[in-house]
Structures are given as C-alpha cells and as structure tokens.
C-alpha cells in the first residue's frame, strides 16, 4: 500500500511539474484572439459549384483567398463568383435594383416610399415586393408596375407579416415577407393580415425633449390574434382567389408550399391550442381545399419545416416528432402513410438530399450521442441505415450537389476543429485543415469535459465543465453556469470551445458550466413534453440536480453558484434565484420573460396553453410567485425598446422585489432592443458590467484593466 501511495504522489508531482512547464496564455491571446501558432484560422467552405468541385475560402493574413477545388484531383484554381453569377434583385436606397447575370444593373422603381422583400419570379422576368403594406409586381423588361392589392392600412397588410407571425411562425429570416411565387410565375400566394383587434403595446423612447411612443400590435396570451386569410392572385388579371377558410376563426397558418407543378398550394393550418396540424391542398382556381396530412399530439405540434415532394407525384417526405422523436416519414400525394423511414430513440436534425434515382436519403442526426451531429444515409424504404461521418466528434456537413462527396468540419470538447473531404461511401479522400497550431501543446490550456449527471428519475443530463487552469482541489472555486433553457433549445454539444475569454475565466479560477435539462432536445419530444403547461418547473429541477452534484465536491464554493442567461435564459436565471434559491446564489438576467402572461400569444400558449385553461400553470411559471425564497444577488438587465420581450417584464419584477424589500441590482440600456450588440458603446458597457460583477461577487478581487473594453 505504501508503494502505491508513493507512486500516486510521484505521478501527481510529475503532472504538476509538466503543467508548470507549459506557457500561460497571454491576455492578448485570450481576449483579442491573437492565437496564431496555437489555434489557426480554418478555411471556409462556400458550398459546391457542382458534384465534384467545391468553393473554398482560404485564410490570408488579411481576408480570404477564394479557390475552386477539384474533389477528385485535388487541384485548385482561382475562383470568382461572377463566373457563376445569377440574376438577382435588391433594395438599395429604398428602391429596387435588378442585377443581370452579366453584372449589368437596372433600377426598377423610383418611388419615395420604401419597397420591401423584392423577390424574383421563378422565370426571372418579374419582381414581387411590398410597398406600404400592399403587394406589387414589376415586369423587368418593360418596367411595367402592377399593384396587386389595394386595401392596406396601418393595421391591414398584404404580403407583409403581422409581428407575431414574423417572430414565431414565418421566422425572423423571412424579414416579414409573407408572399410566395407559384412555379408558373403567373400567380402569387400571399397572406392578408388584419391587426385591427390585436391589442397595441407601447414602447417608450426617451430621446429628445418630449420622448416618443412606438406602438406595436402585440397579442399576449388570451388576446385576439391577427385575422389572417390566404390569397392567390393572378398577375395578368389582378384577381385574387381566397382560400376556403374563415379569417375570423381562432387559428394559425404556417408557411405554405406550392406543389411542384404549381397546381395546388399546400397550406398548414393549426388550431389556437396548437395541438392539431392539418395540411390542406388548396386549388388556386377556386380556393377549395382538401386535407392531405393530419397530426394531433397531447402537448403541442410543431410546424412542418419543409414538405419534400418526390418526382412524378410519387408523394412527399416530411419530418415530425409525433412518435416522441423527430423522424422522417413518406406519404403518397393523398396523404396516406407509405413508410416511417427512420425510427428509434434518437433525433433526425436535417434532411440534406433525396436521391430518388438511387432510392437514397442523406440526413444529419443526433444518434450516436445526443451531444453530437453525424451524417447518415438510408434507403427511402427505411433499410440500410449507415453512418458516413466518423469518430467521437460532432460534424458540420457540406454535401456535394449529387451527394458523391461531403466536407465535414468536426471537433469535440478536447479536440480543436478540423476539416476533411470524404466520399459518401465513408472513405477519407483528404484531410483539408486542422486548427490545432504547432504551439498548441506548449501552452497551459484549460480543459473542458463533457459528462452526464443522473437525475433521480433516470435522465442523464449533459453537462460541459471548463475547469480552472492548474486547479488545486484543496481550494474552493466559484461556479458560473451559462444557460438558455427553452424547449428543444439545448446548448450542450460536444464541440471545441475555442481559446478565448473562457480561458481567461479559467485562469482567474472560475468553474464554467453549461447544462441541458430533459426538455432541451437531448431526450426527444418525450422529454420536451414534461414542460407542457409547466414552464419553469423541470428546468430548475434538473439544473438543481447538477448543482447538488457539483456542491458535493469539496472544491466547490456553494456560496458562489452563479447563473446567467438572456431571453429564456434570463427567465431561467430569475427562476433559479427564486424558485431555486438555496442552490443558486448569484445571477445576471438579461431580456427576461418574468411572467408568461406578458409574452406573445403564439409562443406562450404553445407551451402553456390559454391562461383561462391553465391559470395554475401561469402562476407557477411566474418569477414573482417565488420571491419569498429570494436571498441571493440578482442583476436585472434589459433594453428599453425591447419589442420582443418587453421591458414590462423586468419592471414588474423590480416592482415586486421592491415591495418585498428584497435587494437586487439593475441596468437598463436606452434604445436597446432584444439585445444591443448594434449599440457599440452600450454593448461594451454591458460587457464591462458583467465582468465587474464576476470579480466583485465570485472572484472577490480587483478587475484587471486589460479585460475591460
């Protein structure tokens, strides 16, 4: 036994000696990204020109050099996008400018009012756009402009989305665009919104002597939503056919998809409770509809992210989580199930390509490990599932146009990012790049570990921990937990975290932690369903289990368990300091929802139901319900012009804290929206305030000048 103890001590001394001999990272390397020689800049894949040639942006001292690489021969040639340029349109200085494939330009509009979302027709002959909430089209060759709708007002929009549709249904990437060209270039489908009965929410701007009010039609839980109908307009006659729905019904419409031949518009309909989805095929000639797909769940149903039509009317493939896990399904054109293609307790991420000639699908999934993404292929009939990516890494995939090759950009928490070219038989063609520099092993770089913490009811929660450099287990260390926490919105993945500010905090002695709960996506829709009508409960319960596991370690300072997040992460932070008081001691909550009755109707009701149907759930999900427990230190941060999570949330929480005589800190950013990264000075101020907070309350030492911006 004495010999064993001596050996262990000797090995420990060797390890400590080896660590001591490594170079420490400098402030310049950690805070300014000057890591040349340690971590090198990787090239960027710009997509595939064709099945055997990919575009690569190779890093230079300043900028990138663009080359076209032959995947077969490995040869490189200079490349300019002009060679493959296609016609395009853009809005410049409020007017539409058309750029031809040869690079020549033509200004199409000359109007004092702004044109928005200019979109080329499939045949390239026309441009559709909105102006002052009406829909227009202009013929490129003749400059003939046609107004397709004429009833727009400040509360009626044609082809321009109401706020809640932009934020929650069509998505921010839509830029409020709510119209879709038919493949025949002769018809346009568009949504018509009427916000007349949607409550107005005022945002107060403090600029100038008298300030100003910015009003937004913003429906909160239980409020009247926009009245919506779908029109299909014939460009030649300017006549609109309305799809056969009653716009005054309490309902939602998702992103529609034209059938490949343009003969029908497939519309997604959902009830107000969001637990019933129907896809209807709408006839453009008369607006009549026929149901194609019907899905109901006990909790909520998600919109279809795409409808992948097969050739020659052979059917379509969709992705849905109705089995409890997100998988691929094939249907015929009448909506009859042909086959569930993928199956199992794992999640399909993205369908990348359908090769009908070979009867093959290519998709990414979280199958081997929920913290990693891999590339797979499978036959459309559900046989011969094969993993094409490799190793214990998470892979970002760029697939060639006919799926003969793919480029993987891959890493894990202990391996800096690399790039490789492979064929879709899984054969490595060439290692393209490695970000690990020649000096990497000469530096003392804090280690990040990915592990699982078990809950009492059997969930193995994924956790990443970045440990302090040269950690001494005889000391006590503060913990900083960074989270988001929303349903199906995990943050714990097996990927390289870089050499940046995380290394600074590791040097300073912070244990940095990220946690995902059972509803984060790692455990499929089955895990997410725990959150239904119950937001705030399982997030805190699961995070608390991890904190219990941490504070059982002798080197953890249980009086310094900090948590921080923004938006939903701000909500979880507030709940942690109240409902989770006793485990969480400090927090910075940014842009926080503090009561789901104050957020928008579509998001809040999807997970919480209508307030009249779930009053206890809304009460139990409100931060103020647990203020009596609060004993910690909370810094509340919000932008004064936040049009997503209104500052009303933080103000009501602050009022309740004051009435309860509870101490807290706050910082508001005038003009800030849902974040203020575009406000350079305010963003720097916020980063400095966070830094000062960590030094004052967690590290208890002066702030080094070099970390302040």
GULUM-394623 format. One record per residue (C-alpha): x, y, z. Coordinates in pm, whole numbers, padded with zeros to 5 digits, always signed. Example, Ala and Ser with C-alpha at 12.3 -4.5 7.8 and 13.67 -1.06 7.14 Angstrom:
<sites>
+01230-00450+00780
+01367-00106+00714
</sites>
This chain:
<sites>
+00000+00000+00000
+00284+00242+00086
+00440+00175-00256
+00108+00253-00427
+00066+00580-00237
+00421+00681-00321
+00360+00607-00688
+00042+00817-00693
+00218+01109-00526
+00507+01078-00769
+00272+01076-01068
+00087+01379-00932
+00416+01564-00891
+00513+01476-01248
+00178+01608-01378
+00206+01931-01178
+00564+01977-01293
+00461+01924-01655
+00182+02179-01618
+00417+02426-01458
+00649+02397-01756
+00374+02491-02002
+00343+02852-02111
+00048+03050-01979
-00178+03212-02237
-00143+03588-02258
-00422+03843-02227
-00368+03927-02592
-00429+03565-02687
-00733+03514-02465
-00907+03848-02505
-00812+03967-02853
-00799+03641-03044
-00432+03666-03135
-00380+03289-03119
-00164+03232-03428
+00054+02930-03370
-00187+02795-03107
-00518+02794-03292
-00507+02865-03665
-00789+03006-03877
-00963+02735-04076
-01069+02779-04436
-01440+02820-04501
-01647+02609-04736
-01851+02826-04970
-02067+02542-05100
-02038+02318-05405
-02031+02451-05761
-02122+02103-05883
-02087+01746-05762
-01707+01738-05784
-01599+02100-05725
-01628+02296-05403
-01559+02659-05324
-01302+02722-05053
-01213+03049-04882
-00851+03008-04772
-00734+03239-04492
-00472+03502-04566
-00308+03746-04326
-00597+03976-04412
-00913+03827-04556
-00951+03512-04763
-00838+03380-05100
-01120+03214-05295
-01039+02899-05489
-01232+02626-05668
-01115+02280-05563
-01148+01963-05768
-01257+01696-05520
-01122+01418-05742
-00785+01563-05844
-00730+01795-05551
-00627+02081-05782
-00712+02441-05702
-00793+02725-05940
-00873+03088-05865
-01246+03144-05845
-01475+03443-05866
-01846+03421-05805
-01902+03635-06115
-01839+03329-06332
-02147+03161-06185
-02349+03473-06115
-02723+03460-06149
-02969+03743-06186
-03070+03900-05855
-03263+04187-05704
-03203+04402-05401
-03350+04708-05234
-03099+04994-05235
-03182+05338-05100
-03549+05233-05079
-03566+05138-05449
-03536+04802-05627
-03225+04737-05835
-03205+04441-06072
-02863+04288-06142
-02840+04067-06452
-02618+03759-06473
-02362+03962-06670
-02335+04212-06385
-02528+04495-06551
-02779+04675-06330
-03113+04843-06375
-03312+05047-06125
-03671+04925-06143
-03853+05160-05906
-03833+05533-05848
-04062+05590-05553
-04022+05791-05235
-04175+05506-05034
-03966+05204-04943
-04003+04878-05132
-03952+04564-04920
-03862+04199-04979
-03803+04227-05353
-03823+03869-05490
-03754+03743-05842
-04013+03524-06011
-03901+03167-06091
-03865+03253-06461
-03664+03567-06380
-03897+03803-06565
-04068+03984-06279
-04013+04108-05927
-04271+04097-05648
-04245+04327-05346
-04449+04515-05087
-04488+04888-05050
-04689+05050-04772
-04833+04708-04684
-04965+04633-05034
-04833+04377-05282
-04687+04480-05617
-04514+04322-05915
-04296+04481-06179
-04200+04347-06520
-03823+04375-06563
-03821+04412-06942
-04094+04675-06970
-04072+04847-06628
-04448+04793-06600
-04554+04807-06236
-04878+04642-06127
-05046+04690-05793
-05198+04358-05688
-05375+04465-05366
-05521+04797-05260
-05677+04771-04914
-05367+04819-04697
-05379+05048-04395
-05175+05079-04079
-05346+04762-03949
-05406+04569-04273
-05109+04413-04452
-05081+04219-04778
-04771+04004-04813
-04618+04176-04509
-04638+03980-04184
-04802+04083-03861
-04544+04090-03580
-04637+03761-03411
-04619+03577-03746
-04279+03728-03821
-04140+03637-03480
-04295+03296-03416
-04430+03137-03736
-04266+03262-04056
-03946+03337-03866
-03706+03627-03845
-03527+03511-04161
-03845+03600-04353
-03787+03969-04283
-04167+04000-04263
-04210+03856-04615
-04545+03678-04643
-04583+03604-05017
-04475+03309-05234
-04434+03283-05611
-04608+02997-05791
-04361+02794-06006
-04554+02918-06313
-04450+03280-06237
-04811+03381-06311
-04957+03361-05962
-04852+03471-05613
-04987+03336-05287
-04990+03590-05005
-05115+03626-04651
-05358+03907-04571
-05338+04025-04210
-05588+04235-04019
-05448+04360-03687
-05750+04577-03601
-05843+04379-03291
-05489+04297-03181
-05400+04494-02865
-05148+04773-02900
-04835+04763-02688
-04649+05094-02640
-04272+05120-02627
-04147+05446-02480
-03843+05609-02633
-03674+05868-02410
-03481+06056-02680
-03531+06429-02720
-03716+06673-02500
-04056+06505-02509
-03973+06145-02590
-04189+05938-02822
-04405+05628-02828
-04356+05336-03067
-04670+05125-03088
-04671+04757-03182
-04966+04525-03241
-04859+04257-02995
-05101+03980-02886
-05034+03839-02541
-05176+03509-02407
-05554+03504-02437
-05563+03818-02658
-05720+03840-03001
-05472+03733-03269
-05446+03881-03620
-05723+03781-03859
-05547+03603-04145
-05651+03478-04487
-05455+03341-04781
-05500+03491-05125
-05378+03362-05460
-05356+03645-05711
-05342+03611-06089
-05087+03866-06207
-05239+03912-06552
-05590+03990-06423
-05504+04117-06071
-05789+03900-05944
-05746+03728-05609
-05893+03392-05512
-05922+03342-05138
-05851+03003-04982
-06160+02849-04822
-06101+02946-04459
-06286+03184-04229
-06034+03452-04136
-06223+03523-03813
-06172+03171-03676
-05923+03140-03389
-05643+02972-03586
-05293+02997-03726
-05145+02942-04072
-04789+02825-04123
-04552+02860-04418
-04726+02727-04733
-04563+02524-05011
-04656+02512-05378
-04678+02165-05530
-04401+02111-05790
-04640+02165-06082
-04793+02472-05920
-05135+02312-05939
-05208+02344-05568
-05095+02543-05268
-05033+02326-04961
-05133+02529-04657
-05054+02449-04295
-05343+02514-04058
-05329+02491-03680
-05584+02548-03404
-05534+02810-03134
-05424+02544-02884
-05153+02435-03130
-05208+02064-03075
-05370+01993-03413
-05198+02046-03750
-05369+01991-04088
-05208+02040-04429
-05465+02131-04695
-05416+02131-05072
-05582+02449-05200
-05696+02485-05560
-05573+02821-05699
-05870+02842-05935
-06147+02845-05676
-05985+02831-05329
-06137+02494-05244
-05933+02286-05003
-05877+01916-04937
-05698+01774-04631
-05371+01592-04702
-05200+01548-04367
-05341+01548-04015
-05139+01536-03690
-05251+01572-03330
-05050+01549-03009
-05136+01568-02640
-04898+01862-02596
-04808+02081-02895
-04744+02011-03263
-04457+02182-03446
-04493+02337-03791
-04351+02136-04079
-04016+02289-04166
-04048+02162-04522
-04258+01941-04746
-04020+01747-04970
-04213+01650-05282
-04100+01343-05474
-04090+01343-05854
-04381+01239-06075
-04634+01280-05794
-04491+00984-05605
-04559+01153-05274
-04371+01358-05021
-04137+01324-04723
-04176+01520-04401
-04005+01536-04064
-04215+01519-03747
-04171+01429-03380
-04514+01267-03338
-04354+00938-03228
-04176+01115-02943
-03860+01158-03153
-03804+01361-03470
-03806+01125-03771
-03866+01107-04147
-04192+00979-04297
-04303+00913-04654
-04663+00972-04770
-04837+00944-05106
-04994+01254-05260
-05330+01176-05100
-05174+01174-04755
-05161+00800-04696
-04861+00685-04494
-04621+00482-04706
-04339+00433-04457
-04180+00567-04144
-03829+00587-04285
-03625+00645-03971
-03707+00515-03627
-03560+00489-03278
-03485+00686-02965
-03278+00948-03146
-03333+01271-03336
-03311+01349-03707
-03176+01702-03748
-03185+01794-04119
-03274+01611-04439
-02996+01721-04677
-03078+01539-05000
-03320+01295-05161
-03163+01085-05437
-03467+00925-05596
-03267+00753-05869
-03077+00555-05608
-03364+00546-05359
-03136+00711-05104
-03168+00981-04838
-02888+01179-04674
-02953+01341-04339
-02787+01458-04019
-02890+01321-03681
-02805+01301-03312
-02795+00922-03297
-02463+00801-03154
-02473+01067-02884
-02730+01344-02838
-02449+01598-02799
-02310+01520-03146
-02426+01557-03506
-02341+01294-03768
-02415+01234-04137
-02618+00928-04232
-02764+00766-04540
-03066+00537-04557
-03279+00384-04828
-03616+00553-04877
-03776+00223-04778
-03609+00256-04436
-03338-00008-04484
-02959+00009-04483
-02906+00291-04237
-02537+00383-04246
-02330+00639-04062
-02099+00823-04303
-01916+01054-04061
-01659+00915-03822
-01510+00914-03474
-01633+01064-03149
-01683+01408-03295
-01966+01642-03380
-01980+01712-03755
-02098+02010-03960
-02164+01880-04311
-02142+02031-04660
-02280+01777-04909
-02199+01791-05281
-02480+01858-05528
-02535+01492-05619
-02417+01355-05284
-02097+01193-05411
-01879+01377-05158
-01906+01572-04838
-01685+01801-04634
-01700+01767-04256
-01591+02036-04017
-01558+01843-03692
-01436+01862-03334
-01513+01765-02977
-01460+01943-02646
-01097+01829-02626
-01003+01841-02997
-00966+02166-03194
-01170+02185-03512
-01056+02002-03825
-01184+01966-04183
-01188+01661-04406
-01315+01560-04750
-01485+01222-04777
-01693+01034-05030
-02039+00910-04938
-01911+00558-04902
-01736+00691-04592
-01386+00688-04744
-01149+00966-04639
-01028+01146-04951
-00819+01418-04791
-00761+01588-04458
-00816+01952-04552
-00720+02152-04244
-00650+02141-03872
-00693+02445-03648
-00454+02300-03390
-00135+02502-03423
+00221+02384-03381
+00247+02557-03039
-00083+02423-02902
+00077+02158-02681
+00322+02409-02536
+00051+02614-02362
-00146+02555-02044
-00497+02544-02187
-00790+02486-01956
-00963+02156-02018
-01331+02122-02099
-01505+01800-02006
-01839+01666-02128
-02018+01440-01885
-02362+01327-01771
-02533+01384-01436
-02816+01148-01346
-03149+01267-01209
-03342+01058-00954
-03589+00954-01226
-03326+00836-01472
-03235+01126-01703
-02864+01155-01780
-02831+01532-01819
-02548+01650-02047
-02309+01895-01886
-01991+02066-02003
-01741+02194-01748
-01434+02405-01816
-01203+02359-01520
-00962+02624-01390
-00603+02607-01511
-00377+02432-01258
-00676+02356-01040
-00599+02290-00675
-00859+02061-00519
-00772+02191-00171
-00917+02533-00264
-01277+02649-00305
-01387+02762-00651
-01690+02967-00762
-01917+02833-01037
-02060+03022-01337
-02347+02846-01517
-02443+02981-01861
-02778+02864-01997
-03066+02930-02236
-03313+02664-02127
-03603+02688-02373
-03789+02384-02508
-03584+02199-02770
-03311+02462-02747
-03010+02291-02593
-02665+02445-02557
-02453+02145-02452
-02275+01993-02751
-01953+01803-02799
-01761+02070-02986
-01442+02270-02945
-01500+02584-02735
-01204+02780-02867
-00925+02965-02692
-01084+03291-02588
-01240+03456-02287
-01333+03114-02147
-00961+03060-02095
-00934+03393-01913
-01202+03294-01665
-01038+02954-01621
-00711+03132-01543
-00890+03350-01291
-01041+03049-01114
-01399+03024-01238
-01551+02682-01298
-01761+02735-01612
-02062+02511-01661
-02333+02458-01923
-02631+02230-01854
-02919+02096-02062
-03239+01975-01899
-03474+01694-02005
-03677+01924-02233
-03377+02067-02419
-03393+01826-02714
-03149+01561-02598
-03438+01336-02497
-03666+01397-02792
-04020+01526-02783
-04085+01283-02496
-03850+01490-02281
-03994+01819-02405
-04345+01713-02312
-04253+01738-01943
-04257+02115-01997
-04612+02130-02132
-04822+02376-01928
-04535+02366-01682
-04259+02607-01791
-04002+02679-01523
-04053+02358-01327
-03829+02096-01485
-03563+02342-01594
-03498+02438-01231
-03544+02082-01102
-03284+01942-01343
-03037+02229-01306
-03066+02190-00929
-02967+01823-00956
-02648+01926-01134
-02577+02192-00871
-02626+01930-00599
-02377+01707-00779
-02130+01996-00807
-02158+02118-00448
-02094+01767-00320
-01736+01820-00440
-01510+01958-00167
-01354+02215-00401
-01686+02385-00494
-01783+02705-00310
-02157+02652-00257
-02191+03020-00159
-02090+03124-00511
-02312+02939-00758
-02385+03196-01029
-02613+03155-01331
-02660+03379-01632
-02866+03385-01949
-03056+03607-02190
-03422+03595-02302
-03544+03249-02199
-03208+03221-02025
-03292+03536-01834
-03619+03379-01728
-03442+03066-01604
-03188+03281-01420
-03466+03468-01237
-03639+03139-01153
-03310+02991-01028
-03262+03279-00783
-03621+03247-00656
-03768+02902-00707
-03417+02754-00691
-03298+02971-00403
-03073+02781-00168
-02880+02633-00459
-02821+02937-00682
-02673+03244-00516
-02594+03497-00792
-02737+03574-01134
-02733+03810-01431
-03069+03800-01612
-03090+03976-01948
-03402+04049-02156
-03601+03819-01931
-03954+03689-01952
-04071+03706-01591
-04435+03606-01641
-04562+03406-01941
-04882+03613-01939
-04664+03903-02060
-04508+03727-02361
-04661+03679-02708
-04963+03457-02764
-04820+03202-03008
-04506+03114-02810
-04651+03125-02459
-04970+02937-02546
-04785+02668-02740
-04617+02556-02420
-04854+02687-02152
-05198+02674-02313
-05451+02955-02284
-05448+03138-01946
-05813+03050-01884
-05732+02680-01925
-05412+02680-01718
-05425+02952-01450
-05216+02749-01203
-04952+02681-01467
-04914+03051-01542
-04895+03129-01171
-04638+02855-01109
-04434+02975-01406
-04414+03337-01287
-04099+03454-01111
-04287+03673-00860
-04460+03364-00718
-04133+03264-00551
-03995+03599-00433
-04034+03496-00069
-03749+03247-00127
-03510+03501-00277
-03195+03557-00073
-02927+03592-00340
-02791+03866-00561
-02965+03927-00894
-02859+04176-01161
-03152+04253-01394
-03063+04388-01740
-03299+04499-02018
-03315+04714-02332
-03571+04993-02301
-03703+04942-02656
-03718+04563-02647
-04006+04483-02886
-03984+04107-02827
-03962+04057-02450
-04095+04391-02333
-03921+04574-02051
-04259+04544-01878
-04136+04202-01765
-03836+04338-01576
-04024+04642-01445
-04295+04424-01291
-04032+04201-01133
-03843+04503-00999
-04166+04641-00852
-04238+04311-00678
-03881+04292-00544
-03912+04645-00405
-04245+04571-00242
-04095+04259-00085
-03796+04466+00036
-03555+04240-00150
-03212+04367-00259
-03117+04350-00628
-02925+04536-00896
-03046+04659-01235
-02911+04810-01555
-03125+04938-01843
-02993+05019-02190
-03178+05308-02358
-03262+05226-02719
-03167+04863-02673
-03394+04608-02839
-03385+04236-02761
-03012+04272-02724
-02798+04575-02804
-02492+04441-02983
-02558+04700-03255
-02511+04976-02998
-02133+04960-02967
-02082+05176-02659
-02373+05023-02468
-02263+04671-02556
-01913+04747-02425
-02065+04891-02109
-02274+04577-02056
-01973+04350-02103
-01780+04558-01852
-02064+04543-01600
-02078+04163-01628
-01703+04145-01579
-01713+04369-01272
-01997+04161-01128
-01797+03839-01159
-01491+03993-00999
-01682+04156-00716
-01905+03867-00615
-01739+03548-00741
-01366+03613-00755
-01350+03884-00488
-01051+04065-00629
-00980+04377-00835
-01070+04383-01204
-00761+04373-01430
-00767+04669-01665
-00691+04459-01973
-01025+04277-01964
-01233+04593-01969
-01343+04727-02306
</sites>
